[in-house]
Amino acid sequence: MKHHHHLFLLLLLFFLTLRLLTPTSAACHVDDETGLLAFKSGITADPSNMLTSWKKGTDCCTWSGVQCDNNRVTQLFVTGQPDKPNSFLSGTISPSLSKLTFLNGIYLQDLRNLTGPFPAFVFHLPNLEYVYIENSKLSGRIPTSIGNLTQLDVLSFYFNRFTGPIPSSISKLTQLTQLKLGGNSLTGSIPNSIKNLNKLTFLTLERNGLSGPIPDFFASFPELRILRLSSNKFTGKIPASISALAPKLIYLELGHNALTGQIPEFLGNFKTLDTLDLGHNMLTGTVPTTLAKLTKIFNLDLSNNQLVDPFPQLNVKGIESLDLSYNKFHLKEIPKWVTSSPIIYSLKLANCGIKMKLEDWKPAQTYYYDYIDLSWNQITGNIEALGCIKEFGIGEGA
């Protein structure tokens, strides 16, 4: 009996020890907890309670948006929902996030109201590879010391309020696959040294105040899939080296600049291109017939240039949005390759020299059209002939 009693006590002691040890061994590191709580203390408003689960004395590896590996925080995801007005955080980003020395990725996205300068804590995180601090209100200059973050794979400060030039030292980040600085107020020219970033798949600098010619360095980016330089102040011609991007590029967006010259014939070689935006520039001449080879194009914007006839016959399988408005075209009719498209949401052919009766236009599918703008043409007839369309503009010149 005594033997069984001893065995019982040993088993009881074992289970009690196990229960005491388990929470301690599973809890996150004290430095990580301290750093995260400091981040929370820098937040002055959290109306949708994103950080409610962040409570001192609880295992921070269980907190919302926190991922751990071997009880060290490796990923931080704090993201808002753009469609919900109260899904935001106000405040500043605490420098104490530098305590998260095992952090590999930080994703502070769509939080809208984070303020303060460039977050210096990133310089103290040797394992950091992914930085997404997007859609907030960080401001000031991007420091030249950014060149020290040589381990980064992704750097995105998409839609903040940074000013000043893009530091040429950014060219030291040779492991980068994505550089996303669109939607800020950056000025100056694109540093030519960015050509060193030959692993880039995304280069997005749209919606800034960048100026000068677009550098002719695109042969350096064999993996590039997305190039967005629209809504800046770029001048000069479309660089010839963009032709080197033909095998893999999906999005080429150069609209809303002050580019001159002709549309290059080599654009016809971009067999994987989904979106081509050259609208709102000062391009002249004809549209090259080589564009007929862009059979996979879904979004084509050549509007608001000085392009002239003839417009080539395209061989698209289905185009989602087309804008040829406000050039010097005399199309006479809506092109047959548009009419036969099985799917199209937005059609803009304003001031394209079209003369027709609406009753004579028989598009393959009318219920796909969300928006049609045929204003400043000579068009007569009854809109009801086209069935259900959300927005339709004929306007002046009808």
N, C-alpha and C positions, 0 to 999 in steps of 0.2 A: 504493500500500500504506500509505504514511504517512497519507494522508487517512482511510482506513478505521480505522487505529489510533487517530487522534484522535477519530473518531466513536464508537468503542467506549468510549474513556475518558470521553467526555462522557456517554454513555448510562449507564455504570457509576456515575459521579458523581451523575447525576440520580436513579437508583434508590436509591443509598445515602442521599442527602439526603431522599428521600421516606420511606424507612423510619425515618430518625431523627426526622422531623417528625411523622409520623402519630400515634405514641403520645402525644406531647406535646400535640398539638392536640385529641386525643380525651379526654384525661384531665380529671377534674373539677377544679374550682377548689380551690386549697390551703385556703381558708377553709372550704369545704364538707367537705373531708376532715378537717380539724382538728376541726370541730364534731361530725361523726359519730363520730370516734374517741373524743372526749371523752364522748359519749353511751355508747359501748360500755364505756368505762372506769368509768362509774358503775354498770354492771350487775354485781352480785355473783354471780348464778347464771343460767345459760342452759342448762338440762339438755337441751333439744332442739336446741341448736346453731343457733338462728335467726340469729345474727350471725357465724357462722364465716367467711363470705366477706368480712367487713369487715377487711381487712389493709392496714396502712400501706404505701404505695408502689405499691399497685395502683389502678386507675381506679375511684373510688368510684361512678361512674355504672353500673358493672357489679355492684355489691354487691346482695345480696338485699334487696328492699323499697325500693330507691332508684330514683327516676326523675329523669332530667335533661332539660333543654332547653337547647341551645347550651352544653353542658358545665357548667351550673349546676343544682344539685339543686332541683327544684320540688315533688316529692311524696315523702313518706316513709311507707311502709306496713310496720309491724311488728305482726303480728297472731298471736295464739295460737289454738289449736284447743281449744275448751271441752271436747270429748269426750276429750281426751288429757291425763291427769294431769300429765305432765312438760312440757307445752307452756306454759311461763310464763317471765317474766323477773322476777328480784328485783333491787332496787336503787332508785336515784333517777334522775330525769330531769335530765341535766346542763344547767346554764344556758348552756353553750357552744353549744347548738343555735341560739342567737341569731346565730351566724355564718352560718347558712344564709339569707342575706338575700333570696334569690329563692324561698324556700319558699312554695308556694301552699296545700298541704294536708298535714296531719299526722294519721296514722291509727295510734294506739297502742291497739289493741283486743284485749280478752280476754287481757291479759298478766298479770293477777291480782295480782301482788305488787309493783308499782311503788308506792313510798311517797314522802312529802314533801308540801310545801304546794302551793298553786296555782302552776302553772309560769310563772314571771315572764318566761321567754324569749319568750313569745308577744307581749309588748309591744314587742319590738324587730324584728319581722318585718313590714315594710310591705306585703308582697304576700300575706300569709296570709289566706285566705278560708274554709278548712275545718279545723275542729278537732274531731277525734274521739278523746278519751282516755277509753276506756270499760272498765268491768269491771276496776278496779284498786283501790288503797288510798290514793289521794291524800286528804289531810285538811286541816283548818283551814277558814278562811273564804274565800268568794269575794270578792276585793277590790273596793271601789267603783271602782277604776281600770279595771275591766272595760269601763266605758263608753267607754274610749278606742279600743276595737277596732272602730271603726265600719265597717271594710271587711268584717267577717265575714259569710259566707253561712250557715254552720252552726256552732253551738256545742253540743258534746255532751260532758258529763262524766257520762254515764249509768253508774250503779252504781259510785260511789266512796264516800268517807266524809266529804264536806264537811258542815260544820255552820254554824249561824248563819242569818241571813236571806238571801233573794234580794235583792241590791242593786238599788235602784230605778234606778240608773244604767244597768242593763242595757237600759233603754228607749231608750238612744241608739243601739243597734245596729239601726238601721232597715232594714238590708239583709238581716237574718236571715230565712231560710226555715225553719230548724229550730232550736228551742231544746229541748234534751233534758237535763234535770237530774234525772230519775227515779233512784230507788235510792240516795239519799244520806240524810243526817240533817238536812236543812234545816228550819228552824222559822220561825214568824211567818206573816204573811199574804202572799198573792200581791200584789206591788206593782201598784196600779191603772195605773201609767204603762206597763205592758207593752202596753196597748192601742195604743201607738205602733208596735208591730211588725206593721204591717198586711200584710206579705208572708209571714207564717208559714203553712206548710203542716203542720208538726208542732209541737205543744206538749205535751210529756210531762214531768210533774212528779210522777208516781206514786211511791209507796213512800218518802215522806218524813214529816216531822212537821208539815206545814203546817196552819194552822188559820184560824178565822174563816170568814166567808161566802165563797163563790166569787164573784169580782167579776162584776158584770153588764155586761161590756164586749165581748161576743162579736160584736157587729155590726161591730167593727173588724177582723175577720179573714175577709175574703171568700174567701180561698184555703185555709182550714184543712180538712185531711182527717183528721187524727188528733188527738184530744184525750184525754189520759190523765191523770186526776187521782185515781185510785183509791188506796186504802190511805194516807190522810192523816187529818186530824182536822177536816175541813170541816163546818160547821154551816149551818143555814138551808135555804132552798128551792133547787130547781134554777133557775138564773137564766133569766128569760124571754128574754133576748137570745140564748141558745143556739139559739133558733128560726131565727136568721139564718144558721146554718151548714147548714141543710137541703140546699141544692143539691149540696154536695160532700163532706160529712163521711162517712167510712167507719167510723171507730172512735170511739165515745163511751163512755168508761169512767170511771164515778163511784163504783164500788163501794167497800165497806169505808171508809165515812166515817160521819158522824152527820147526814145530810141528812134533813129533815122535809118535810111537805107531801105533795101528790099528784104522781103521774106526769103531766107536762104532756101535754095532747092534741096539741100541735104536733109531738111526736115522730113522729106518723104521716106527717109530710111528708118525712121523711128517706129518700127513695127509694133512695139509694145505700148505706144503712147495712148494714154487714156484722156489726158487733158492738155490742150494747147491754148494758152492765153497770151495773146499779143495785143489785146485791145487797149485803146486809149494811149497810143503812141503817135509818132509822126512818120510811120512807114509809108513808102511810096511804091509805085510800080504795080505789076500784076501779081496775083496769087499763083505760085508755081504749080504747074500741072502735076508735079511729083506728089503733091498732097493726096492725090487719088489713091496712093498706096497705103494711106493711113486707115486701114479697114477696121481697126479696133478703137478708133477715137470716139469718145462719148461726149466730150465737152470741148467745143471749139468757139473761141471768141477772137474775132479779128476787127471788132467794132471800133469806130472813132479813130480811124487812120485816114490816109489819102490814097487808098488802093483803087485801082481802076480795072475796067473790063479787059479781057473776058474772065469770068469766074469759072474755074474748071469743074468738070463733072466729077464728083466724089463717089467712092464706092463703099460707103459706110454700111455696116450691118445693122446699126441702130444707134441713133444719136440722141442723147438725153437733153442737151442744151446747145443751141446754136445762136450766135449773135454776129451778124454781118452789118449791123446798122451804121449809118453815118459814115460811109465812104463815098466813092464816086462811081458806084456800080449802077448799071442799068439792066437789072435781071429780067425785066418784063413780066416774068411769072415766078411763082414760088418753085424753086428747082425740084425736078422730079425725084432726085435722090432724097430730098426732104419729105416729099409727099408720100413716098413709099416706105419710109422708116417705120418699123413696127412699134417703136417706143420713143416718145419725145415729150419732155415736160415743159421746156421753155424754148420758144421760137421768137427771135427778135430780128426783124428784117425792116426796121424803120428807115425811111429815106433810101431805099434800094432800087428805085426806078421800076417799081412793079405796077403794071396796068392789068387789072383783071376784075371779074365778077366773082364774088364769094361762092356763088352757086356752082361755078365751074371748077372749084377746087375740091378734090375728093381725096383727102388724106386717108392712109390705110387705117389709122386708128384715131378717132377724135377724142375718145374718153381719156387718153393719156395726157392731153395738153392741160397744164396748169396755167400757163401764161403765154399769150401771143401778142406781139407788138408789131403791127403792120402800118403804123402811123407814117404820115408824110409820104404816102404813095397815092396812086390813083386807083382806088378800090371802091367798087360799088357792090350793093347786094345786101342780103339779110344775114346777120350773124347767126340766127337760129338754124341756118342750114348746116352749121357745123356741130350742132348738138351741145353737150355739156362741157363748157370750158370755164374755169374759175375766173380768169382775168383776160380781157380781150381789148386791145387798143387799136383803133383805126385812126382816129384823130385827124389832124390837119392834112390837107392834100387829098382827102378821100373824094 
